[in-house]
Amino acid sequence: MQSKLSKCITHLSTRYIVLCKLLLILIVNVKDDFHRQ
């Protein structure tokens, strides 16, 4: 039971990290667009 729970947590955290990275990339791109105009 414990291993199942930890596996689920690690899976969720990796997904969360990927989402955060995507968000960061989006924010940086938007800032670049603003600077260009």
Stockholm file with secondary structure:
# STOCKHOLM 1.0

chainA/1-37         MQSKLSKCITHLSTRYIVLCKLLLILIVNVKDDFHRQ
#=GR chainA/1-37 SS CHHHHHHHHHHHHHHHHHHHHHHHHHHHHHHHHHHHC
#=GC SS_cons        CHHHHHHHHHHHHHHHHHHHHHHHHHHHHHHHHHHHC
//
